[in-house]
């Protein structure tokens, strides 16, 4: 953040880790908590159903 960049955590697998990262100011996450790998043919359907990219700030 001090460099004017967003912080993204990789490999997040549990809601507890997501909550801890939110408390530490992490901006976004990726990992199995969000989704297992998706075949390319299914990606559009997945993204359409998902909607907006999840942000930790929205975690209440």
mmCIF file as Biopython writes it, N, C-alpha, C and O atoms, coordinates in Angstrom:
data_model
#
loop_
_atom_site.group_PDB
_atom_site.id
_atom_site.type_symbol
_atom_site.label_atom_id
_atom_site.label_alt_id
_atom_site.label_comp_id
_atom_site.label_asym_id
_atom_site.label_entity_id
_atom_site.label_seq_id
_atom_site.pdbx_PDB_ins_code
_atom_site.Cartn_x
_atom_site.Cartn_y
_atom_site.Cartn_z
_atom_site.occupancy
_atom_site.B_iso_or_equiv
_atom_site.auth_seq_id
_atom_site.auth_asym_id
_atom_site.pdbx_PDB_model_num
ATOM 1   N N  . UNK A ? 1  ? 0.809   -1.184  0.000   1.0 0.0 1  A 1 
ATOM 2   C CA . UNK A ? 1  ? 0.000   0.000   0.000   1.0 0.0 1  A 1 
ATOM 3   C C  . UNK A ? 1  ? 0.861   1.261   0.000   1.0 0.0 1  A 1 
ATOM 4   O O  . UNK A ? 1  ? 0.505   2.251   -0.640  1.0 0.0 1  A 1 
ATOM 5   N N  . UNK A ? 2  ? 1.972   1.237   0.699   1.0 0.0 2  A 1 
ATOM 6   C CA . UNK A ? 2  ? 2.832   2.418   0.762   1.0 0.0 2  A 1 
ATOM 7   C C  . UNK A ? 2  ? 3.433   2.759   -0.597  1.0 0.0 2  A 1 
ATOM 8   O O  . UNK A ? 2  ? 3.917   3.872   -0.801  1.0 0.0 2  A 1 
ATOM 9   N N  . UNK A ? 3  ? 3.404   1.803   -1.529  1.0 0.0 3  A 1 
ATOM 10  C CA . UNK A ? 3  ? 3.896   2.046   -2.890  1.0 0.0 3  A 1 
ATOM 11  C C  . UNK A ? 3  ? 2.749   2.413   -3.841  1.0 0.0 3  A 1 
ATOM 12  O O  . UNK A ? 3  ? 2.956   2.544   -5.047  1.0 0.0 3  A 1 
ATOM 13  N N  . UNK A ? 4  ? 1.540   2.577   -3.290  1.0 0.0 4  A 1 
ATOM 14  C CA . UNK A ? 4  ? 0.399   2.919   -4.111  1.0 0.0 4  A 1 
ATOM 15  C C  . UNK A ? 4  ? -0.158  1.741   -4.892  1.0 0.0 4  A 1 
ATOM 16  O O  . UNK A ? 4  ? -0.799  1.921   -5.927  1.0 0.0 4  A 1 
ATOM 17  N N  . UNK A ? 5  ? 0.087   0.543   -4.398  1.0 0.0 5  A 1 
ATOM 18  C CA . UNK A ? 5  ? -0.370  -0.658  -5.083  1.0 0.0 5  A 1 
ATOM 19  C C  . UNK A ? 5  ? -1.382  -1.406  -4.222  1.0 0.0 5  A 1 
ATOM 20  O O  . UNK A ? 5  ? -1.405  -1.262  -3.000  1.0 0.0 5  A 1 
ATOM 21  N N  . UNK A ? 6  ? -2.218  -2.209  -4.882  1.0 0.0 6  A 1 
ATOM 22  C CA . UNK A ? 6  ? -3.153  -3.076  -4.164  1.0 0.0 6  A 1 
ATOM 23  C C  . UNK A ? 6  ? -2.426  -4.324  -3.693  1.0 0.0 6  A 1 
ATOM 24  O O  . UNK A ? 6  ? -1.443  -4.749  -4.299  1.0 0.0 6  A 1 
ATOM 25  N N  . UNK A ? 7  ? -2.918  -4.908  -2.607  1.0 0.0 7  A 1 
ATOM 26  C CA . UNK A ? 7  ? -2.349  -6.135  -2.060  1.0 0.0 7  A 1 
ATOM 27  C C  . UNK A ? 7  ? -3.312  -7.283  -2.344  1.0 0.0 7  A 1 
ATOM 28  O O  . UNK A ? 7  ? -4.487  -7.219  -1.984  1.0 0.0 7  A 1 
ATOM 29  N N  . UNK A ? 8  ? -2.807  -8.337  -2.993  1.0 0.0 8  A 1 
ATOM 30  C CA . UNK A ? 8  ? -3.599  -9.509  -3.338  1.0 0.0 8  A 1 
ATOM 31  C C  . UNK A ? 8  ? -2.968  -10.728 -2.670  1.0 0.0 8  A 1 
ATOM 32  O O  . UNK A ? 8  ? -1.775  -10.982 -2.831  1.0 0.0 8  A 1 
ATOM 33  N N  . UNK A ? 9  ? -3.772  -11.479 -1.922  1.0 0.0 9  A 1 
ATOM 34  C CA . UNK A ? 9  ? -3.295  -12.703 -1.280  1.0 0.0 9  A 1 
ATOM 35  C C  . UNK A ? 9  ? -3.646  -13.898 -2.165  1.0 0.0 9  A 1 
ATOM 36  O O  . UNK A ? 9  ? -4.780  -14.030 -2.626  1.0 0.0 9  A 1 
ATOM 37  N N  . UNK A ? 10 ? -2.671  -14.756 -2.393  1.0 0.0 10 A 1 
ATOM 38  C CA . UNK A ? 10 ? -2.877  -15.960 -3.193  1.0 0.0 10 A 1 
ATOM 39  C C  . UNK A ? 10 ? -3.002  -17.170 -2.281  1.0 0.0 10 A 1 
ATOM 40  O O  . UNK A ? 10 ? -2.447  -17.192 -1.182  1.0 0.0 10 A 1 
ATOM 41  N N  . UNK A ? 11 ? -3.732  -18.171 -2.741  1.0 0.0 11 A 1 
ATOM 42  C CA . UNK A ? 11 ? -3.804  -19.435 -2.025  1.0 0.0 11 A 1 
ATOM 43  C C  . UNK A ? 11 ? -4.723  -19.429 -0.817  1.0 0.0 11 A 1 
ATOM 44  O O  . UNK A ? 11 ? -4.539  -20.241 0.089   1.0 0.0 11 A 1 
ATOM 45  N N  . UNK A ? 12 ? -5.706  -18.538 -0.775  1.0 0.0 12 A 1 
ATOM 46  C CA . UNK A ? 12 ? -6.620  -18.453 0.361   1.0 0.0 12 A 1 
ATOM 47  C C  . UNK A ? 12 ? -7.628  -19.607 0.266   1.0 0.0 12 A 1 
ATOM 48  O O  . UNK A ? 12 ? -8.321  -19.758 -0.739  1.0 0.0 12 A 1 
ATOM 49  N N  . UNK A ? 13 ? -7.693  -20.410 1.324   1.0 0.0 13 A 1 
ATOM 50  C CA . UNK A ? 13 ? -8.540  -21.601 1.304   1.0 0.0 13 A 1 
ATOM 51  C C  . UNK A ? 13 ? -9.656  -21.596 2.334   1.0 0.0 13 A 1 
ATOM 52  O O  . UNK A ? 13 ? -10.590 -22.388 2.209   1.0 0.0 13 A 1 
ATOM 53  N N  . UNK A ? 14 ? -9.602  -20.738 3.347   1.0 0.0 14 A 1 
ATOM 54  C CA . UNK A ? 14 ? -10.626 -20.766 4.391   1.0 0.0 14 A 1 
ATOM 55  C C  . UNK A ? 14 ? -11.141 -19.359 4.691   1.0 0.0 14 A 1 
ATOM 56  O O  . UNK A ? 14 ? -10.457 -18.363 4.457   1.0 0.0 14 A 1 
ATOM 57  N N  . UNK A ? 15 ? -12.372 -19.307 5.216   1.0 0.0 15 A 1 
ATOM 58  C CA . UNK A ? 15 ? -12.974 -18.030 5.608   1.0 0.0 15 A 1 
ATOM 59  C C  . UNK A ? 15 ? -12.204 -17.388 6.759   1.0 0.0 15 A 1 
ATOM 60  O O  . UNK A ? 15 ? -12.150 -16.162 6.858   1.0 0.0 15 A 1 
ATOM 61  N N  . UNK A ? 16 ? -11.609 -18.205 7.628   1.0 0.0 16 A 1 
ATOM 62  C CA . UNK A ? 16 ? -10.812 -17.653 8.734   1.0 0.0 16 A 1 
ATOM 63  C C  . UNK A ? 16 ? -9.604  -16.894 8.208   1.0 0.0 16 A 1 
ATOM 64  O O  . UNK A ? 16 ? -9.280  -15.815 8.706   1.0 0.0 16 A 1 
ATOM 65  N N  . UNK A ? 17 ? -8.943  -17.445 7.218   1.0 0.0 17 A 1 
ATOM 66  C CA . UNK A ? 17 ? -7.788  -16.767 6.611   1.0 0.0 17 A 1 
ATOM 67  C C  . UNK A ? 17 ? -8.264  -15.498 5.912   1.0 0.0 17 A 1 
ATOM 68  O O  . UNK A ? 17 ? -7.619  -14.456 6.022   1.0 0.0 17 A 1 
ATOM 69  N N  . UNK A ? 18 ? -9.379  -15.571 5.200   1.0 0.0 18 A 1 
ATOM 70  C CA . UNK A ? 18 ? -9.934  -14.395 4.535   1.0 0.0 18 A 1 
ATOM 71  C C  . UNK A ? 18 ? -10.205 -13.284 5.556   1.0 0.0 18 A 1 
ATOM 72  O O  . UNK A ? 18 ? -9.863  -12.126 5.315   1.0 0.0 18 A 1 
ATOM 73  N N  . UNK A ? 19 ? -10.809 -13.627 6.676   1.0 0.0 19 A 1 
ATOM 74  C CA . UNK A ? 19 ? -11.106 -12.637 7.715   1.0 0.0 19 A 1 
ATOM 75  C C  . UNK A ? 19 ? -9.832  -12.009 8.278   1.0 0.0 19 A 1 
ATOM 76  O O  . UNK A ? 19 ? -9.777  -10.799 8.495   1.0 0.0 19 A 1 
ATOM 77  N N  . UNK A ? 20 ? -8.814  -12.829 8.512   1.0 0.0 20 A 1 
ATOM 78  C CA . UNK A ? 20 ? -7.543  -12.312 9.033   1.0 0.0 20 A 1 
ATOM 79  C C  . UNK A ? 20 ? -6.896  -11.360 8.031   1.0 0.0 20 A 1 
ATOM 80  O O  . UNK A ? 20 ? -6.368  -10.315 8.411   1.0 0.0 20 A 1 
ATOM 81  N N  . UNK A ? 21 ? -6.940  -11.723 6.759   1.0 0.0 21 A 1 
ATOM 82  C CA . UNK A ? 21 ? -6.368  -10.860 5.721   1.0 0.0 21 A 1 
ATOM 83  C C  . UNK A ? 21 ? -7.118  -9.535  5.636   1.0 0.0 21 A 1 
ATOM 84  O O  . UNK A ? 21 ? -6.506  -8.487  5.431   1.0 0.0 21 A 1 
ATOM 85  N N  . UNK A ? 22 ? -8.437  -9.577  5.791   1.0 0.0 22 A 1 
ATOM 86  C CA . UNK A ? 22 ? -9.231  -8.346  5.780   1.0 0.0 22 A 1 
ATOM 87  C C  . UNK A ? 22 ? -8.806  -7.428  6.922   1.0 0.0 22 A 1 
ATOM 88  O O  . UNK A ? 22 ? -8.696  -6.216  6.737   1.0 0.0 22 A 1 
ATOM 89  N N  . UNK A ? 23 ? -8.571  -7.995  8.089   1.0 0.0 23 A 1 
ATOM 90  C CA . UNK A ? 23 ? -8.119  -7.194  9.239   1.0 0.0 23 A 1 
ATOM 91  C C  . UNK A ? 23 ? -6.746  -6.579  9.004   1.0 0.0 23 A 1 
ATOM 92  O O  . UNK A ? 23 ? -6.430  -5.521  9.548   1.0 0.0 23 A 1 
ATOM 93  N N  . UNK A ? 24 ? -5.937  -7.243  8.194   1.0 0.0 24 A 1 
ATOM 94  C CA . UNK A ? 24 ? -4.592  -6.741  7.887   1.0 0.0 24 A 1 
ATOM 95  C C  . UNK A ? 24 ? -4.591  -5.758  6.719   1.0 0.0 24 A 1 
ATOM 96  O O  . UNK A ? 24 ? -3.542  -5.219  6.364   1.0 0.0 24 A 1 
ATOM 97  N N  . UNK A ? 25 ? -5.769  -5.520  6.114   1.0 0.0 25 A 1 
ATOM 98  C CA . UNK A ? 25 ? -5.859  -4.537  5.045   1.0 0.0 25 A 1 
ATOM 99  C C  . UNK A ? 25 ? -5.634  -5.076  3.644   1.0 0.0 25 A 1 
ATOM 100 O O  . UNK A ? 25 ? -5.417  -4.297  2.715   1.0 0.0 25 A 1 
ATOM 101 N N  . UNK A ? 26 ? -5.682  -6.388  3.471   1.0 0.0 26 A 1 
ATOM 102 C CA . UNK A ? 26 ? -5.517  -6.980  2.150   1.0 0.0 26 A 1 
ATOM 103 C C  . UNK A ? 26 ? -6.689  -6.556  1.258   1.0 0.0 26 A 1 
ATOM 104 O O  . UNK A ? 26 ? -7.837  -6.556  1.701   1.0 0.0 26 A 1 
ATOM 105 N N  . UNK A ? 27 ? -6.403  -6.198  0.011   1.0 0.0 27 A 1 
ATOM 106 C CA . UNK A ? 27 ? -7.432  -5.673  -0.891  1.0 0.0 27 A 1 
ATOM 107 C C  . UNK A ? 27 ? -8.240  -6.745  -1.612  1.0 0.0 27 A 1 
ATOM 108 O O  . UNK A ? 27 ? -9.434  -6.561  -1.846  1.0 0.0 27 A 1 
ATOM 109 N N  . UNK A ? 28 ? -7.615  -7.847  -1.963  1.0 0.0 28 A 1 
ATOM 110 C CA . UNK A ? 28 ? -8.300  -8.884  -2.738  1.0 0.0 28 A 1 
ATOM 111 C C  . UNK A ? 28 ? -7.649  -10.232 -2.454  1.0 0.0 28 A 1 
ATOM 112 O O  . UNK A ? 28 ? -6.509  -10.314 -1.997  1.0 0.0 28 A 1 
ATOM 113 N N  . UNK A ? 29 ? -8.410  -11.285 -2.740  1.0 0.0 29 A 1 
ATOM 114 C CA . UNK A ? 29 ? -7.881  -12.635 -2.537  1.0 0.0 29 A 1 
ATOM 115 C C  . UNK A ? 29 ? -8.126  -13.484 -3.772  1.0 0.0 29 A 1 
ATOM 116 O O  . UNK A ? 29 ? -8.972  -13.173 -4.610  1.0 0.0 29 A 1 
ATOM 117 N N  . UNK A ? 30 ? -7.369  -14.556 -3.859  1.0 0.0 30 A 1 
ATOM 118 C CA . UNK A ? 30 ? -7.638  -15.598 -4.838  1.0 0.0 30 A 1 
ATOM 119 C C  . UNK A ? 30 ? -7.283  -16.912 -4.178  1.0 0.0 30 A 1 
ATOM 120 O O  . UNK A ? 30 ? -6.463  -16.958 -3.261  1.0 0.0 30 A 1 
ATOM 121 N N  . UNK A ? 31 ? -7.895  -17.965 -4.642  1.0 0.0 31 A 1 
ATOM 122 C CA . UNK A ? 31 ? -7.607  -19.276 -4.078  1.0 0.0 31 A 1 
ATOM 123 C C  . UNK A ? 31 ? -8.834  -20.153 -4.043  1.0 0.0 31 A 1 
ATOM 124 O O  . UNK A ? 31 ? -9.898  -19.769 -4.528  1.0 0.0 31 A 1 
ATOM 125 N N  . UNK A ? 32 ? -8.687  -21.331 -3.469  1.0 0.0 32 A 1 
ATOM 126 C CA . UNK A ? 32 ? -9.745  -22.337 -3.464  1.0 0.0 32 A 1 
ATOM 127 C C  . UNK A ? 32 ? -10.993 -21.877 -2.715  1.0 0.0 32 A 1 
ATOM 128 O O  . UNK A ? 32 ? -12.075 -22.408 -2.962  1.0 0.0 32 A 1 
ATOM 129 N N  . UNK A ? 33 ? -10.878 -20.912 -1.811  1.0 0.0 33 A 1 
ATOM 130 C CA . UNK A ? 33 ? -12.072 -20.388 -1.152  1.0 0.0 33 A 1 
ATOM 131 C C  . UNK A ? 33 ? -13.025 -19.786 -2.185  1.0 0.0 33 A 1 
ATOM 132 O O  . UNK A ? 33 ? -14.243 -19.919 -2.063  1.0 0.0 33 A 1 
ATOM 133 N N  . UNK A ? 34 ? -12.478 -19.137 -3.181  1.0 0.0 34 A 1 
ATOM 134 C CA . UNK A ? 34 ? -13.279 -18.526 -4.240  1.0 0.0 34 A 1 
ATOM 135 C C  . UNK A ? 34 ? -13.721 -19.583 -5.247  1.0 0.0 34 A 1 
ATOM 136 O O  . UNK A ? 34 ? -14.900 -19.660 -5.594  1.0 0.0 34 A 1 
ATOM 137 N N  . UNK A ? 35 ? -12.770 -20.402 -5.720  1.0 0.0 35 A 1 
ATOM 138 C CA . UNK A ? 35 ? -13.100 -21.432 -6.713  1.0 0.0 35 A 1 
ATOM 139 C C  . UNK A ? 35 ? -11.907 -22.346 -6.934  1.0 0.0 35 A 1 
ATOM 140 O O  . UNK A ? 35 ? -10.755 -21.914 -6.884  1.0 0.0 35 A 1 
ATOM 141 N N  . UNK A ? 36 ? -12.195 -23.591 -7.173  1.0 0.0 36 A 1 
ATOM 142 C CA . UNK A ? 36 ? -11.180 -24.508 -7.689  1.0 0.0 36 A 1 
ATOM 143 C C  . UNK A ? 36 ? -10.910 -24.090 -9.128  1.0 0.0 36 A 1 
ATOM 144 O O  . UNK A ? 36 ? -11.687 -23.316 -9.686  1.0 0.0 36 A 1 
ATOM 145 N N  . UNK A ? 37 ? -9.832  -24.577 -9.751  1.0 0.0 37 A 1 
ATOM 146 C CA . UNK A ? 37 ? -9.585  -24.242 -11.153 1.0 0.0 37 A 1 
ATOM 147 C C  . UNK A ? 37 ? -10.794 -24.599 -12.023 1.0 0.0 37 A 1 
ATOM 148 O O  . UNK A ? 37 ? -11.435 -25.632 -11.834 1.0 0.0 37 A 1 
ATOM 149 N N  . UNK A ? 38 ? -11.084 -23.716 -12.977 1.0 0.0 38 A 1 
ATOM 150 C CA . UNK A ? 38 ? -12.237 -23.879 -13.853 1.0 0.0 38 A 1 
ATOM 151 C C  . UNK A ? 38 ? -11.738 -24.092 -15.284 1.0 0.0 38 A 1 
ATOM 152 O O  . UNK A ? 38 ? -10.894 -23.332 -15.757 1.0 0.0 38 A 1 
ATOM 153 N N  . UNK A ? 39 ? -12.249 -25.120 -15.982 1.0 0.0 39 A 1 
ATOM 154 C CA . UNK A ? 39 ? -11.858 -25.309 -17.387 1.0 0.0 39 A 1 
ATOM 155 C C  . UNK A ? 39 ? -12.206 -24.066 -18.212 1.0 0.0 39 A 1 
ATOM 156 O O  . UNK A ? 39 ? -13.218 -23.413 -17.955 1.0 0.0 39 A 1 
ATOM 157 N N  . UNK A ? 40 ? -11.383 -23.746 -19.186 1.0 0.0 40 A 1 
ATOM 158 C CA . UNK A ? 40 ? -11.589 -22.560 -20.005 1.0 0.0 40 A 1 
ATOM 159 C C  . UNK A ? 40 ? -12.992 -22.525 -20.593 1.0 0.0 40 A 1 
ATOM 160 O O  . UNK A ? 40 ? -13.613 -21.464 -20.640 1.0 0.0 40 A 1 
ATOM 161 N N  . UNK A ? 41 ? -13.496 -23.658 -21.039 1.0 0.0 41 A 1 
ATOM 162 C CA . UNK A ? 41 ? -14.825 -23.714 -21.647 1.0 0.0 41 A 1 
ATOM 163 C C  . UNK A ? 41 ? -15.923 -23.286 -20.666 1.0 0.0 41 A 1 
ATOM 164 O O  . UNK A ? 41 ? -16.983 -22.834 -21.100 1.0 0.0 41 A 1 
ATOM 165 N N  . UNK A ? 42 ? -15.695 -23.416 -19.376 1.0 0.0 42 A 1 
ATOM 166 C CA . UNK A ? 42 ? -16.691 -23.063 -18.357 1.0 0.0 42 A 1 
ATOM 167 C C  . UNK A ? 42 ? -16.452 -21.693 -17.727 1.0 0.0 42 A 1 
ATOM 168 O O  . UNK A ? 42 ? -17.240 -21.255 -16.890 1.0 0.0 42 A 1 
ATOM 169 N N  . UNK A ? 43 ? -15.388 -21.021 -18.113 1.0 0.0 43 A 1 
ATOM 170 C CA . UNK A ? 43 ? -15.004 -19.779 -17.449 1.0 0.0 43 A 1 
ATOM 171 C C  . UNK A ? 43 ? -16.042 -18.672 -17.616 1.0 0.0 43 A 1 
ATOM 172 O O  . UNK A ? 43 ? -16.368 -17.990 -16.645 1.0 0.0 43 A 1 
ATOM 173 N N  . UNK A ? 44 ? -16.565 -18.481 -18.818 1.0 0.0 44 A 1 
ATOM 174 C CA . UNK A ? 44 ? -17.555 -17.426 -19.034 1.0 0.0 44 A 1 
ATOM 175 C C  . UNK A ? 44 ? -18.783 -17.643 -18.164 1.0 0.0 44 A 1 
ATOM 176 O O  . UNK A ? 44 ? -19.291 -16.699 -17.559 1.0 0.0 44 A 1 
ATOM 177 N N  . UNK A ? 45 ? -19.260 -18.873 -18.097 1.0 0.0 45 A 1 
ATOM 178 C CA . UNK A ? 45 ? -20.424 -19.175 -17.261 1.0 0.0 45 A 1 
ATOM 179 C C  . UNK A ? 45 ? -20.120 -18.900 -15.790 1.0 0.0 45 A 1 
ATOM 180 O O  . UNK A ? 45 ? -20.951 -18.338 -15.077 1.0 0.0 45 A 1 
ATOM 181 N N  . UNK A ? 46 ? -18.939 -19.291 -15.339 1.0 0.0 46 A 1 
ATOM 182 C CA . UNK A ? 46 ? -18.540 -19.052 -13.956 1.0 0.0 46 A 1 
ATOM 183 C C  . UNK A ? 46 ? -18.518 -17.554 -13.647 1.0 0.0 46 A 1 
ATOM 184 O O  . UNK A ? 46 ? -19.079 -17.112 -12.644 1.0 0.0 46 A 1 
ATOM 185 N N  . UNK A ? 47 ? -17.870 -16.783 -14.513 1.0 0.0 47 A 1 
ATOM 186 C CA . UNK A ? 47 ? -17.743 -15.349 -14.266 1.0 0.0 47 A 1 
ATOM 187 C C  . UNK A ? 47 ? -19.092 -14.635 -14.332 1.0 0.0 47 A 1 
ATOM 188 O O  . UNK A ? 47 ? -19.330 -13.703 -13.563 1.0 0.0 47 A 1 
ATOM 189 N N  . UNK A ? 48 ? -19.963 -15.049 -15.219 1.0 0.0 48 A 1 
ATOM 190 C CA . UNK A ? 48 ? -21.288 -14.454 -15.316 1.0 0.0 48 A 1 
ATOM 191 C C  . UNK A ? 48 ? -22.082 -14.713 -14.036 1.0 0.0 48 A 1 
ATOM 192 O O  . UNK A ? 48 ? -22.774 -13.824 -13.539 1.0 0.0 48 A 1 
ATOM 193 N N  . UNK A ? 49 ? -21.982 -15.912 -13.513 1.0 0.0 49 A 1 
ATOM 194 C CA . UNK A ? 49 ? -22.686 -16.254 -12.285 1.0 0.0 49 A 1 
ATOM 195 C C  . UNK A ? 49 ? -22.085 -15.605 -11.059 1.0 0.0 49 A 1 
ATOM 196 O O  . UNK A ? 49 ? -22.785 -15.357 -10.077 1.0 0.0 49 A 1 
ATOM 197 N N  . UNK A ? 50 ? -20.801 -15.332 -11.107 1.0 0.0 50 A 1 
ATOM 198 C CA . UNK A ? 50 ? -20.115 -14.767 -9.940  1.0 0.0 50 A 1 
ATOM 199 C C  . UNK A ? 50 ? -20.449 -13.291 -9.761  1.0 0.0 50 A 1 
ATOM 200 O O  . UNK A ? 50 ? -20.690 -12.838 -8.642  1.0 0.0 50 A 1 
ATOM 201 N N  . UNK A ? 51 ? -20.464 -12.548 -10.849 1.0 0.0 51 A 1 
ATOM 202 C CA . UNK A ? 51 ? -20.724 -11.111 -10.761 1.0 0.0 51 A 1 
ATOM 203 C C  . UNK A ? 51 ? -19.450 -10.354 -10.499 1.0 0.0 51 A 1 
ATOM 204 O O  . UNK A ? 51 ? -18.413 -10.643 -11.097 1.0 0.0 51 A 1 
ATOM 205 N N  . UNK A ? 52 ? -19.518 -9.394  -9.613  1.0 0.0 52 A 1 
ATOM 206 C CA . UNK A ? 52 ? -18.393 -8.520  -9.325  1.0 0.0 52 A 1 
ATOM 207 C C  . UNK A ? 52 ? -17.283 -9.280  -8.618  1.0 0.0 52 A 1 
ATOM 208 O O  . UNK A ? 52 ? -17.548 -10.179 -7.820  1.0 0.0 52 A 1 
ATOM 209 N N  . UNK A ? 53 ? -16.052 -8.922  -8.909  1.0 0.0 53 A 1 
ATOM 210 C CA . UNK A ? 53 ? -14.898 -9.516  -8.261  1.0 0.0 53 A 1 
ATOM 211 C C  . UNK A ? 53 ? -14.978 -9.288  -6.755  1.0 0.0 53 A 1 
ATOM 212 O O  . UNK A ? 53 ? -15.184 -8.156  -6.316  1.0 0.0 53 A 1 
ATOM 213 N N  . UNK A ? 54 ? -14.819 -10.347 -5.953  1.0 0.0 54 A 1 
ATOM 214 C CA . UNK A ? 54 ? -14.910 -10.166 -4.502  1.0 0.0 54 A 1 
ATOM 215 C C  . UNK A ? 54 ? -13.776 -9.308  -3.955  1.0 0.0 54 A 1 
ATOM 216 O O  . UNK A ? 54 ? -12.627 -9.436  -4.378  1.0 0.0 54 A 1 
ATOM 217 N N  . UNK A ? 55 ? -14.100 -8.464  -3.042  1.0 0.0 55 A 1 
ATOM 218 C CA . UNK A ? 55 ? -13.120 -7.614  -2.362  1.0 0.0 55 A 1 
ATOM 219 C C  . UNK A ? 55 ? -13.248 -7.865  -0.867  1.0 0.0 55 A 1 
ATOM 220 O O  . UNK A ? 55 ? -14.354 -8.017  -0.347  1.0 0.0 55 A 1 
ATOM 221 N N  . UNK A ? 56 ? -12.131 -7.906  -0.193  1.0 0.0 56 A 1 
ATOM 222 C CA . UNK A ? 56 ? -12.169 -8.163  1.240   1.0 0.0 56 A 1 
ATOM 223 C C  . UNK A ? 56 ? -12.872 -7.052  2.007   1.0 0.0 56 A 1 
ATOM 224 O O  . UNK A ? 56 ? -13.447 -7.302  3.066   1.0 0.0 56 A 1 
ATOM 225 N N  . UNK A ? 57 ? -12.834 -5.857  1.497   1.0 0.0 57 A 1 
ATOM 226 C CA . UNK A ? 57 ? -13.468 -4.752  2.199   1.0 0.0 57 A 1 
ATOM 227 C C  . UNK A ? 57 ? -14.971 -4.992  2.361   1.0 0.0 57 A 1 
ATOM 228 O O  . UNK A ? 57 ? -15.598 -4.442  3.267   1.0 0.0 57 A 1 
ATOM 229 N N  . UNK A ? 58 ? -15.542 -5.815  1.480   1.0 0.0 58 A 1 
ATOM 230 C CA . UNK A ? 58 ? -16.974 -6.081  1.550   1.0 0.0 58 A 1 
ATOM 231 C C  . UNK A ? 58 ? -17.321 -7.132  2.594   1.0 0.0 58 A 1 
ATOM 232 O O  . UNK A ? 58 ? -18.496 -7.346  2.894   1.0 0.0 58 A 1 
ATOM 233 N N  . UNK A ? 59 ? -16.304 -7.789  3.151   1.0 0.0 59 A 1 
ATOM 234 C CA . UNK A ? 59 ? -16.552 -8.830  4.154   1.0 0.0 59 A 1 
ATOM 235 C C  . UNK A ? 59 ? -16.980 -8.137  5.435   1.0 0.0 59 A 1 
ATOM 236 O O  . UNK A ? 59 ? -16.293 -7.240  5.922   1.0 0.0 59 A 1 
ATOM 237 N N  . UNK A ? 60 ? -18.122 -8.555  5.984   1.0 0.0 60 A 1 
ATOM 238 C CA . UNK A ? 60 ? -18.633 -7.867  7.154   1.0 0.0 60 A 1 
ATOM 239 C C  . UNK A ? 60 ? -18.511 -8.700  8.338   1.0 0.0 60 A 1 
ATOM 240 O O  . UNK A ? 60 ? -18.895 -8.281  9.430   1.0 0.0 60 A 1 
#
